[in-house]
């Protein structure tokens, strides 16, 4: 019991550390800035953060959510993204245990979290994140090489129909980033799970965005990436049970 609790704590701490890097990606990728070479700094005064200013979540709490140098407020996005990523990693550990699959899924969930925030802000999914998800898919396929055909079919199962829609509507019906996301996700999930992920993503998008339109006055144009990401995450965690339930109905 103590060992299990300790593992949860360790996984969460690793998750929030990666979450700190996700914040860098969310801020810099849309602006075309380096996520590696540029030092972390205060967005208000330019103060270059010291190592003791960059403990995920804890530094924000210790500083009271303010810059050590100028006293301006630090965006609450930082601890929220770090905490969210920590919990996502813990959920993966609870579902899959300590396995190579769990590690790959952790990185996938972190990628999905990053692209969701960027897409919500810019209506674009960075190509590099889709490439990274595709690489994760190739690694997963190589580990489960006996079922390689399921992953290859998954690459095309949703992305080809979406590509046809993209070309037919000249990008008005679906975004190019969404097409690439579902191709990369299909390579990770396999064809059955990626079909489920897409159906769930469309469901989430319909229900949640309509609610946002009614409650928050959002426009009709929606960023599909976050909803597809939710569908992918749901398919990974609950996909087998959902598919089994569906098949049992016939």
C-alpha positions as a printed NumPy array, in Angstrom:
array([[  0.   ,   0.   ,   0.   ],
       [  2.777,   2.432,   0.941],
       [  4.683,   1.53 ,  -2.221],
       [  1.588,   2.164,  -4.375],
       [  0.953,   5.564,  -2.771],
       [  4.626,   6.432,  -3.247],
       [  4.398,   5.479,  -6.922],
       [  1.34 ,   7.715,  -7.361],
       [  3.256,  10.61 ,  -5.819],
       [  6.308,  10.   ,  -8.012],
       [  4.202,   9.739, -11.184],
       [  2.365,  12.948, -10.263],
       [  5.645,  14.806,  -9.663],
       [  7.024,  13.641, -13.003],
       [  3.742,  14.738, -14.593],
       [  3.882,  18.271, -13.234],
       [  7.515,  18.618, -14.308],
       [  6.531,  17.702, -17.869],
       [  3.535,  20.02 , -17.446],
       [  5.947,  22.892, -16.849],
       [  7.536,  22.158, -20.23 ],
       [  4.07 ,  22.02 , -21.812],
       [  3.5  ,  25.613, -20.697],
       [  6.635,  26.603, -22.583],
       [  5.342,  24.835, -25.696],
       [  1.885,  26.415, -25.408],
       [  3.336,  29.91 , -25.216],
       [  6.215,  29.672, -27.692],
       [  5.152,  27.318, -30.483],
       [  2.39 ,  29.602, -31.849],
       [  4.894,  32.478, -31.885],
       [  7.555,  30.446, -33.652],
       [  9.982,  30.759, -30.74 ],
       [ 12.463,  28.121, -29.6  ],
       [ 11.233,  25.821, -26.841],
       [ 14.799,  24.817, -25.97 ],
       [ 17.306,  27.672, -26.186],
       [ 15.363,  30.659, -24.811],
       [ 15.503,  31.105, -21.025],
       [ 12.234,  31.193, -19.074],
       [ 11.357,  34.739, -18.018],
       [  8.586,  36.934, -16.65 ],
       [  6.219,  37.982, -19.42 ],
       [  5.816,  41.425, -17.828],
       [  9.313,  42.607, -16.889],
       [ 11.579,  40.086, -18.62 ],
       [ 13.151,  38.875, -15.36 ],
       [ 15.018,  35.637, -16.12 ],
       [ 13.735,  32.988, -13.745],
       [ 16.177,  31.283, -11.392],
       [ 16.073,  27.553, -10.755],
       [ 14.209,  28.078,  -7.483],
       [ 11.504,  30.044,  -9.318],
       [ 10.645,  27.104, -11.565],
       [  9.449,  24.334,  -9.278],
       [  6.161,  23.305, -10.923],
       [  3.069,  24.39 ,  -8.958],
       [  5.031,  24.934,  -5.714],
       [  6.925,  28.034,  -6.899],
       [  3.637,  29.606,  -8.015],
       [  2.109,  28.974,  -4.59 ],
       [  5.216,  30.128,  -2.704],
       [  5.378,  33.39 ,  -4.698],
       [  1.652,  33.987,  -4.28 ],
       [  1.131,  33.905,  -8.037],
       [  3.349,  36.974,  -8.572],
       [  6.693,  37.674, -10.205],
       [  9.53 ,  37.816,  -7.682],
       [ 11.01 ,  40.87 ,  -9.452],
       [  8.136,  43.129, -10.508],
       [  5.243,  41.762,  -8.467],
       [  2.91 ,  41.435, -11.463],
       [  0.511,  38.52 , -11.46 ],
       [  1.602,  35.283, -13.105],
       [ -1.022,  33.585, -15.26 ],
       [ -2.919,  30.852, -13.437],
       [ -2.467,  28.797, -16.605],
       [  0.951,  27.66 , -15.363],
       [ -0.132,  25.714, -12.251],
       [ -3.36 ,  24.561, -13.915],
       [ -1.568,  22.95 , -16.88 ],
       [  1.074,  21.449, -14.59 ],
       [ -1.535,  20.012, -12.236],
       [ -3.724,  18.753, -15.067],
       [ -0.796,  16.938, -16.649],
       [  0.141,  15.45 , -13.275],
       [ -3.355,  14.041, -12.833],
       [ -3.41 ,  12.718, -16.415],
       [ -0.217,  10.797, -15.725],
       [ -1.663,   9.449, -12.464],
       [ -4.816,   8.295, -14.274],
       [ -2.674,   6.479, -16.822],
       [ -0.701,   4.78 , -14.07 ],
       [ -3.941,   3.699, -12.373],
       [ -5.294,   2.271, -15.639],
       [ -2.212,   0.684, -17.189],
       [  0.377,   0.243, -14.43 ],
       [  4.085,   0.73 , -15.021],
       [  4.479,  -0.439, -18.624],
       [  5.933,   0.874, -21.858],
       [  2.357,   1.436, -23.034],
       [  1.657,   3.607, -19.997],
       [  4.721,   5.747, -20.714],
       [  3.723,   6.227, -24.36 ],
       [  0.164,   7.115, -23.362],
       [  1.447,   9.636, -20.816],
       [  3.388,  11.425, -23.549],
       [  0.377,  11.185, -25.857],
       [ -1.901,  12.759, -23.239],
       [  0.621,  15.549, -22.672],
       [  0.694,  16.178, -26.427],
       [ -3.105,  16.234, -26.592],
       [ -3.277,  18.703, -23.691],
       [ -0.774,  20.989, -25.406],
       [ -2.429,  20.97 , -28.822],
       [ -5.861,  21.476, -27.251],
       [ -4.861,  24.746, -25.574],
       [ -3.016,  25.974, -28.67 ],
       [ -5.95 ,  25.092, -30.938],
       [ -8.425,  26.829, -28.634],
       [ -6.345,  30.012, -28.857],
       [ -5.194,  29.974, -32.475],
       [ -7.508,  27.554, -34.321],
       [ -4.389,  25.731, -35.49 ],
       [ -2.819,  22.431, -34.458],
       [  0.981,  22.631, -34.701],
       [  2.379,  20.214, -37.273],
       [  5.257,  19.286, -34.969],
       [  2.897,  17.951, -32.288],
       [  1.132,  15.752, -34.845],
       [  4.521,  14.451, -35.969],
       [  5.425,  13.664, -32.346],
       [  2.148,  11.746, -31.883],
       [  2.895,   9.845, -35.098],
       [  6.333,   8.897, -33.753],
       [  4.704,   7.632, -30.544],
       [  2.386,   5.581, -32.751],
       [  5.306,   4.058, -34.645],
       [  6.954,   3.094, -31.358],
       [  3.728,   1.527, -30.083],
       [  3.28 ,  -0.372, -33.356],
       [  6.861,  -1.681, -33.188],
       [  6.235,  -2.959, -29.647],
       [  2.954,  -4.615, -30.686],
       [  4.361,  -5.62 , -34.087],
       [  2.18 ,  -8.749, -34.408],
       [ -0.825,  -6.471, -34.928],
       [  0.942,  -3.919, -37.133],
       [ -1.803,  -3.994, -39.764],
       [ -4.37 ,  -2.607, -37.29 ],
       [ -2.211,   0.466, -36.733],
       [ -1.509,   0.989, -40.427],
       [ -5.229,   0.744, -41.228],
       [ -5.885,   3.1  , -38.326],
       [ -3.61 ,   5.685, -39.96 ],
       [ -5.974,   5.849, -42.957],
       [ -9.335,   4.869, -41.416],
       [-10.44 ,   8.357, -40.375],
       [ -7.843,  10.618, -41.988],
       [ -8.716,   9.671, -45.606],
       [-12.461,  10.532, -45.273],
       [-11.494,  13.753, -43.475],
       [ -8.966,  14.576, -46.196],
       [-11.697,  14.185, -48.816],
       [-13.92 ,  16.564, -46.826],
       [-11.   ,  18.982, -46.442],
       [-10.322,  19.012, -50.191],
       [-14.005,  19.136, -51.18 ],
       [-14.754,  22.093, -48.881],
       [-11.365,  23.774, -49.4  ],
       [-10.7  ,  23.667, -45.675],
       [-14.055,  25.039, -44.571],
       [-15.468,  21.68 , -43.434],
       [-12.485,  20.448, -41.443],
       [ -9.029,  21.777, -40.683],
       [ -5.842,  20.309, -42.086],
       [ -4.443,  19.94 , -38.583],
       [ -7.448,  17.813, -37.607],
       [ -6.808,  15.51 , -40.582],
       [ -3.175,  15.049, -39.563],
       [ -4.132,  14.56 , -35.913],
       [ -6.482,  11.696, -36.722],
       [ -3.878,  10.086, -38.98 ],
       [ -1.271,  10.209, -36.216],
       [ -3.81 ,   9.106, -33.597],
       [ -4.899,   6.219, -35.82 ],
       [ -1.31 ,   5.029, -35.983],
       [ -1.277,   5.028, -32.188],
       [ -4.748,   3.614, -31.514],
       [ -5.439,   1.186, -34.346],
       [ -8.472,   1.331, -36.61 ],
       [-11.197,   0.271, -34.167],
       [-10.221,   2.698, -31.42 ],
       [ -9.578,   5.608, -33.771],
       [-13.06 ,   5.223, -35.267],
       [-14.489,   5.308, -31.749],
       [-12.279,   8.285, -30.875],
       [-13.581,  10.241, -33.866],
       [-17.23 ,   9.467, -33.073],
       [-16.715,  10.497, -29.453],
       [-14.849,  13.637, -30.529],
       [-17.741,  14.685, -32.768],
       [-20.177,  13.996, -29.93 ],
       [-18.141,  16.052, -27.457],
       [-17.797,  18.859, -29.974],
       [-21.519,  18.982, -30.679],
       [-22.669,  18.917, -27.067],
       [-19.98 ,  21.074, -25.452],
       [-19.739,  23.711, -28.17 ],
       [-23.508,  24.136, -28.351],
       [-23.475,  24.625, -24.574],
       [-20.659,  27.177, -24.928],
       [-22.651,  29.004, -27.607],
       [-25.687,  29.198, -25.344],
       [-23.877,  30.017, -22.11 ],
       [-20.756,  31.945, -23.127],
       [-21.886,  33.361, -26.472],
       [-19.239,  31.485, -28.505],
       [-19.421,  31.745, -32.273],
       [-20.279,  28.906, -34.637],
       [-16.658,  28.306, -35.622],
       [-15.084,  25.82 , -33.252],
       [-11.621,  24.489, -32.625],
       [-12.108,  20.765, -33.198],
       [ -8.728,  19.715, -31.79 ],
       [ -9.705,  19.716, -28.088],
       [-12.805,  17.611, -28.74 ],
       [-10.911,  15.125, -30.892],
       [ -8.294,  14.979, -28.125],
       [-11.035,  14.165, -25.608],
       [-12.308,  11.427, -27.914],
       [ -8.815,   9.963, -28.272],
       [ -8.291,   9.991, -24.49 ],
       [-11.665,   8.35 , -23.848],
       [-11.002,   5.672, -26.462],
       [ -7.654,   4.877, -24.855],
       [ -8.993,   4.525, -21.323],
       [-12.48 ,   3.116, -21.93 ],
       [-12.388,   2.054, -25.592],
       [-12.23 ,  -1.72 , -25.097],
       [-15.191,  -1.691, -22.716],
       [-17.233,   0.593, -24.991],
       [-16.547,  -1.595, -28.039],
       [-17.368,  -4.791, -26.116],
       [-20.612,  -3.226, -24.871],
       [-21.557,  -2.195, -28.393],
       [-20.842,  -5.625, -29.876],
       [-22.834,  -7.348, -27.113],
       [-25.961,  -5.496, -28.279],
       [-26.11 ,  -7.591, -31.461]])
